[in-house]
Each structure stands twice: as structure tokens, then as C-alpha cells.
Amino acid sequence: MLMPLICGVDEAGKGAVLGPMVVAGVASRDVSAVAALGVRDSKQLTRLKREDLYDQIRSICTTTVTVLSAADIDLARESATMNMIVARGHAAVISTLTPTLAYVDACDVNADRYRETVTALLEPAASCQVIAEHRADSTYPIVAAASIIAKVTRDRLVDALADECGQIGSGYPSDRYTIAYLSDYIRRHHAPPACARKSWKTTIHLLEERAQRDIRSYL
């Protein structure tokens, strides 16, 4: 008897100020084989280990990713919350994989509400049972696998940005290299770079600081 197709969904880069957010879905009819790879929450793994697992996951599972650039996120935030943007991404990869059951890492404080949101966003042909839980990447190996696919994909995209722009760090506001790059770019160009999320408080604050310095220079 054919086993049901089960998928896990997670994202990387939700809170970054530079670079894209990547939503990944991983589907398998044999979740025990996924668990046997030794997958864990991607944040608990070294980059080398994530890269190794990335290839192993893709060799035995069906995977898909949705990439939202900084500009995509800024545009979407004009009419939607970040949680809704993530939910749309989660629903998109589930709709592509059309599993019987999908486990998602809930980004809403109310996991049940998040489950209902994602379910409502699914394409009609992709209707399936959705289970949303906080820290699902630590509970379900299939979600951990999705977190690895998302993280590796985003890391490679950030590497490509660094090749173009120079040292930009991880892209997160907590990274001093990221803030140094963004501050210096705004200082020199009086505007954020294309890879920055202009709707982020970090970017807005740096722009305001630059504008205040400009005003003081004329006084």
C-alpha cells in the first residue's frame, strides 16, 4: 500500500534586514528515512553539516522553495503583516507538493490560528491536513529537513549578495557586519541598498539618523 505523502515546511530569513526570505517544503512517503539522516533544527548545525544534509535530503525527498526578495517583502508589507506573508509562503510550497499531511513551523503566537490561516490559503487542489506547532523543526524531522533546505538556500543567496556588495554579514540586525554595511551604504548614498528591506525599523532608524546629521550639518 502506498504510504501517504507527508511534508514539512519552514523558512529562513524572516527577521533579516538584508537579503531574501526563503520558504522551503520537503515531502516524503518515508519520514523514518528522513529522521535516519540525523536532521535537526538548522540553527543547531554547522554550515558544513547543513550543506551535507542538504544534498542527502534532496536525494531522497521532493523539495521546493519560494524566495521572497527584500523588495517583494516591502511590497507585501504595504497590505499584509509579516506573519501573513510567511503564511502565504508556507501555503505556496504545500500547494506545490500536494501532500496528505503538512507540518509547519508556526510563526504566529497562536499556533491554531496560524494553522487555520495556512489552510485557508491553500490551492483547492492541494487541500490537506495542516498541523502547525511552535518549534516544529525541533519536534518533526520532516520540518527540520525543511529548515535545512531553507537555510542552505538562503546562505547561498546571501553569499551571492556578498560577492556583489562586499562584507554584509548574515543580514540580521543583530550582526555588526550587517549594520556596519547598511550604515555605511546609507551614509554614502543617502538611501538603502536594493538588498535591504526598506520597511524594516532598522533601515528606517538608520535613514532617520542620516537625515538628522544632514540637517545638523546645515545649521
Contacts in CASP RR format, 6 or more apart in sequence:
PFRMAT RR
TARGET T0000
AUTHOR 0000-0000-0000
METHOD contacts of the structure
MODEL  1
MLMPLICGVDEAGKGAVLGPMVVAGVASRDVSAVAALGVRDSKQLTRLKR
EDLYDQIRSICTTTVTVLSAADIDLARESATMNMIVARGHAAVISTLTPT
LAYVDACDVNADRYRETVTALLEPAASCQVIAEHRADSTYPIVAAASIIA
KVTRDRLVDALADECGQIGSGYPSDRYTIAYLSDYIRRHHAPPACARKSW
KTTIHLLEERAQRDIRSYL
2 29 0 8 1.000
3 29 0 8 1.000
3 30 0 8 1.000
4 29 0 8 1.000
4 99 0 8 1.000
4 100 0 8 1.000
4 101 0 8 1.000
5 27 0 8 1.000
5 28 0 8 1.000
5 29 0 8 1.000
5 97 0 8 1.000
5 98 0 8 1.000
5 99 0 8 1.000
5 100 0 8 1.000
5 101 0 8 1.000
6 27 0 8 1.000
6 28 0 8 1.000
6 29 0 8 1.000
6 31 0 8 1.000
6 99 0 8 1.000
6 100 0 8 1.000
6 101 0 8 1.000
6 102 0 8 1.000
6 103 0 8 1.000
6 142 0 8 1.000
7 25 0 8 1.000
7 26 0 8 1.000
7 27 0 8 1.000
7 28 0 8 1.000
7 93 0 8 1.000
7 94 0 8 1.000
7 97 0 8 1.000
7 99 0 8 1.000
7 101 0 8 1.000
7 102 0 8 1.000
7 103 0 8 1.000
7 142 0 8 1.000
7 146 0 8 1.000
8 25 0 8 1.000
8 26 0 8 1.000
8 27 0 8 1.000
8 102 0 8 1.000
8 103 0 8 1.000
8 104 0 8 1.000
8 136 0 8 1.000
8 140 0 8 1.000
8 142 0 8 1.000
8 143 0 8 1.000
8 145 0 8 1.000
8 146 0 8 1.000
9 23 0 8 1.000
9 24 0 8 1.000
9 25 0 8 1.000
9 26 0 8 1.000
9 90 0 8 1.000
9 93 0 8 1.000
9 94 0 8 1.000
9 102 0 8 1.000
9 103 0 8 1.000
9 104 0 8 1.000
9 105 0 8 1.000
9 143 0 8 1.000
9 146 0 8 1.000
10 23 0 8 1.000
10 24 0 8 1.000
10 25 0 8 1.000
10 42 0 8 1.000
10 104 0 8 1.000
10 105 0 8 1.000
10 136 0 8 1.000
10 137 0 8 1.000
10 143 0 8 1.000
10 144 0 8 1.000
10 146 0 8 1.000
10 147 0 8 1.000
10 150 0 8 1.000
11 21 0 8 1.000
11 22 0 8 1.000
11 23 0 8 1.000
11 24 0 8 1.000
11 86 0 8 1.000
11 89 0 8 1.000
11 90 0 8 1.000
11 105 0 8 1.000
11 107 0 8 1.000
11 150 0 8 1.000
12 21 0 8 1.000
12 22 0 8 1.000
12 24 0 8 1.000
12 42 0 8 1.000
12 147 0 8 1.000
12 150 0 8 1.000
12 151 0 8 1.000
12 153 0 8 1.000
12 154 0 8 1.000
13 19 0 8 1.000
13 20 0 8 1.000
13 21 0 8 1.000
13 22 0 8 1.000
13 154 0 8 1.000
13 172 0 8 1.000
14 21 0 8 1.000
14 82 0 8 1.000
14 86 0 8 1.000
14 107 0 8 1.000
15 21 0 8 1.000
15 82 0 8 1.000
15 172 0 8 1.000
15 173 0 8 1.000
16 170 0 8 1.000
16 171 0 8 1.000
16 172 0 8 1.000
16 173 0 8 1.000
16 197 0 8 1.000
17 171 0 8 1.000
17 172 0 8 1.000
17 173 0 8 1.000
17 178 0 8 1.000
17 182 0 8 1.000
17 196 0 8 1.000
17 197 0 8 1.000
17 200 0 8 1.000
17 202 0 8 1.000
17 203 0 8 1.000
18 70 0 8 1.000
18 158 0 8 1.000
18 161 0 8 1.000
18 168 0 8 1.000
18 169 0 8 1.000
18 171 0 8 1.000
18 178 0 8 1.000
18 181 0 8 1.000
18 182 0 8 1.000
18 193 0 8 1.000
18 195 0 8 1.000
18 196 0 8 1.000
18 197 0 8 1.000
19 69 0 8 1.000
19 70 0 8 1.000
19 154 0 8 1.000
19 157 0 8 1.000
19 158 0 8 1.000
19 161 0 8 1.000
19 171 0 8 1.000
19 195 0 8 1.000
19 196 0 8 1.000
19 197 0 8 1.000
20 67 0 8 1.000
20 68 0 8 1.000
20 69 0 8 1.000
20 70 0 8 1.000
20 72 0 8 1.000
20 154 0 8 1.000
20 157 0 8 1.000
21 67 0 8 1.000
21 68 0 8 1.000
21 73 0 8 1.000
21 85 0 8 1.000
21 86 0 8 1.000
21 154 0 8 1.000
22 65 0 8 1.000
22 66 0 8 1.000
22 67 0 8 1.000
22 68 0 8 1.000
22 150 0 8 1.000
22 151 0 8 1.000
22 153 0 8 1.000
22 154 0 8 1.000
22 157 0 8 1.000
23 65 0 8 1.000
23 66 0 8 1.000
23 67 0 8 1.000
23 68 0 8 1.000
23 86 0 8 1.000
23 89 0 8 1.000
23 90 0 8 1.000
23 92 0 8 1.000
23 93 0 8 1.000
23 150 0 8 1.000
24 63 0 8 1.000
24 64 0 8 1.000
24 65 0 8 1.000
24 66 0 8 1.000
24 93 0 8 1.000
24 146 0 8 1.000
24 147 0 8 1.000
24 149 0 8 1.000
24 150 0 8 1.000
24 153 0 8 1.000
25 63 0 8 1.000
25 64 0 8 1.000
25 65 0 8 1.000
25 93 0 8 1.000
25 94 0 8 1.000
25 97 0 8 1.000
25 146 0 8 1.000
25 149 0 8 1.000
25 150 0 8 1.000
26 34 0 8 1.000
26 57 0 8 1.000
26 61 0 8 1.000
26 62 0 8 1.000
26 63 0 8 1.000
26 142 0 8 1.000
26 145 0 8 1.000
26 146 0 8 1.000
26 149 0 8 1.000
27 61 0 8 1.000
27 62 0 8 1.000
27 63 0 8 1.000
27 97 0 8 1.000
27 99 0 8 1.000
27 142 0 8 1.000
28 34 0 8 1.000
28 60 0 8 1.000
28 61 0 8 1.000
28 62 0 8 1.000
28 142 0 8 1.000
30 60 0 8 1.000
31 141 0 8 1.000
31 142 0 8 1.000
33 60 0 8 1.000
34 57 0 8 1.000
34 60 0 8 1.000
34 61 0 8 1.000
34 141 0 8 1.000
34 142 0 8 1.000
34 145 0 8 1.000
35 141 0 8 1.000
37 53 0 8 1.000
37 56 0 8 1.000
37 57 0 8 1.000
37 60 0 8 1.000
37 141 0 8 1.000
37 145 0 8 1.000
38 53 0 8 1.000
38 141 0 8 1.000
39 53 0 8 1.000
39 57 0 8 1.000
39 141 0 8 1.000
39 144 0 8 1.000
39 145 0 8 1.000
39 148 0 8 1.000
40 138 0 8 1.000
40 144 0 8 1.000
41 135 0 8 1.000
41 137 0 8 1.000
41 138 0 8 1.000
41 144 0 8 1.000
41 147 0 8 1.000
42 50 0 8 1.000
42 137 0 8 1.000
42 144 0 8 1.000
42 147 0 8 1.000
42 148 0 8 1.000
42 150 0 8 1.000
42 151 0 8 1.000
42 152 0 8 1.000
43 147 0 8 1.000
43 151 0 8 1.000
45 53 0 8 1.000
45 148 0 8 1.000
47 155 0 8 1.000
50 148 0 8 1.000
50 151 0 8 1.000
50 152 0 8 1.000
50 155 0 8 1.000
51 152 0 8 1.000
53 145 0 8 1.000
53 148 0 8 1.000
54 148 0 8 1.000
54 149 0 8 1.000
54 152 0 8 1.000
57 63 0 8 1.000
57 145 0 8 1.000
57 148 0 8 1.000
57 149 0 8 1.000
58 149 0 8 1.000
61 145 0 8 1.000
62 97 0 8 1.000
63 149 0 8 1.000
64 93 0 8 1.000
64 96 0 8 1.000
64 97 0 8 1.000
65 93 0 8 1.000
65 149 0 8 1.000
65 150 0 8 1.000
65 153 0 8 1.000
66 89 0 8 1.000
66 92 0 8 1.000
66 93 0 8 1.000
67 153 0 8 1.000
67 157 0 8 1.000
68 76 0 8 1.000
68 85 0 8 1.000
68 89 0 8 1.000
70 194 0 8 1.000
70 195 0 8 1.000
70 196 0 8 1.000
70 197 0 8 1.000
70 198 0 8 1.000
71 194 0 8 1.000
73 82 0 8 1.000
73 85 0 8 1.000
73 197 0 8 1.000
73 199 0 8 1.000
74 197 0 8 1.000
74 198 0 8 1.000
74 199 0 8 1.000
76 85 0 8 1.000
76 88 0 8 1.000
77 85 0 8 1.000
77 199 0 8 1.000
78 199 0 8 1.000
80 88 0 8 1.000
82 107 0 8 1.000
83 107 0 8 1.000
83 108 0 8 1.000
83 114 0 8 1.000
83 117 0 8 1.000
84 117 0 8 1.000
86 107 0 8 1.000
87 107 0 8 1.000
87 108 0 8 1.000
87 114 0 8 1.000
87 117 0 8 1.000
87 118 0 8 1.000
87 121 0 8 1.000
88 121 0 8 1.000
90 104 0 8 1.000
90 118 0 8 1.000
90 121 0 8 1.000
91 118 0 8 1.000
91 121 0 8 1.000
91 122 0 8 1.000
91 123 0 8 1.000
94 102 0 8 1.000
94 104 0 8 1.000
94 118 0 8 1.000
94 122 0 8 1.000
94 126 0 8 1.000
94 128 0 8 1.000
94 130 0 8 1.000
95 122 0 8 1.000
95 123 0 8 1.000
95 125 0 8 1.000
95 126 0 8 1.000
96 126 0 8 1.000
97 126 0 8 1.000
98 125 0 8 1.000
98 126 0 8 1.000
98 128 0 8 1.000
99 128 0 8 1.000
100 128 0 8 1.000
100 129 0 8 1.000
101 128 0 8 1.000
101 129 0 8 1.000
101 130 0 8 1.000
101 131 0 8 1.000
102 118 0 8 1.000
102 128 0 8 1.000
102 129 0 8 1.000
102 130 0 8 1.000
102 131 0 8 1.000
103 131 0 8 1.000
103 132 0 8 1.000
103 133 0 8 1.000
103 136 0 8 1.000
103 140 0 8 1.000
103 142 0 8 1.000
103 143 0 8 1.000
104 114 0 8 1.000
104 115 0 8 1.000
104 118 0 8 1.000
104 130 0 8 1.000
104 131 0 8 1.000
104 132 0 8 1.000
104 133 0 8 1.000
104 136 0 8 1.000
104 143 0 8 1.000
105 132 0 8 1.000
105 133 0 8 1.000
105 134 0 8 1.000
105 135 0 8 1.000
105 136 0 8 1.000
105 137 0 8 1.000
105 143 0 8 1.000
105 146 0 8 1.000
105 147 0 8 1.000
106 114 0 8 1.000
106 115 0 8 1.000
106 132 0 8 1.000
106 133 0 8 1.000
106 134 0 8 1.000
106 136 0 8 1.000
107 114 0 8 1.000
108 114 0 8 1.000
108 117 0 8 1.000
108 132 0 8 1.000
111 132 0 8 1.000
111 133 0 8 1.000
111 134 0 8 1.000
112 132 0 8 1.000
114 132 0 8 1.000
115 130 0 8 1.000
115 131 0 8 1.000
115 132 0 8 1.000
118 130 0 8 1.000
118 132 0 8 1.000
119 130 0 8 1.000
122 128 0 8 1.000
122 130 0 8 1.000
133 139 0 8 1.000
133 140 0 8 1.000
136 143 0 8 1.000
137 143 0 8 1.000
137 144 0 8 1.000
137 146 0 8 1.000
137 147 0 8 1.000
138 144 0 8 1.000
158 168 0 8 1.000
158 169 0 8 1.000
158 170 0 8 1.000
158 171 0 8 1.000
161 168 0 8 1.000
161 195 0 8 1.000
162 168 0 8 1.000
162 169 0 8 1.000
165 181 0 8 1.000
165 193 0 8 1.000
165 195 0 8 1.000
166 181 0 8 1.000
167 177 0 8 1.000
167 180 0 8 1.000
167 181 0 8 1.000
168 177 0 8 1.000
168 178 0 8 1.000
168 181 0 8 1.000
168 195 0 8 1.000
169 175 0 8 1.000
169 177 0 8 1.000
169 178 0 8 1.000
169 181 0 8 1.000
170 177 0 8 1.000
170 178 0 8 1.000
171 178 0 8 1.000
172 178 0 8 1.000
173 179 0 8 1.000
173 200 0 8 1.000
173 202 0 8 1.000
179 202 0 8 1.000
182 192 0 8 1.000
182 193 0 8 1.000
182 196 0 8 1.000
182 202 0 8 1.000
182 203 0 8 1.000
182 206 0 8 1.000
183 206 0 8 1.000
185 192 0 8 1.000
185 193 0 8 1.000
185 196 0 8 1.000
186 192 0 8 1.000
186 203 0 8 1.000
186 206 0 8 1.000
186 207 0 8 1.000
186 210 0 8 1.000
187 210 0 8 1.000
190 210 0 8 1.000
190 214 0 8 1.000
191 207 0 8 1.000
192 198 0 8 1.000
192 203 0 8 1.000
192 206 0 8 1.000
192 207 0 8 1.000
196 203 0 8 1.000
197 203 0 8 1.000
198 204 0 8 1.000
END
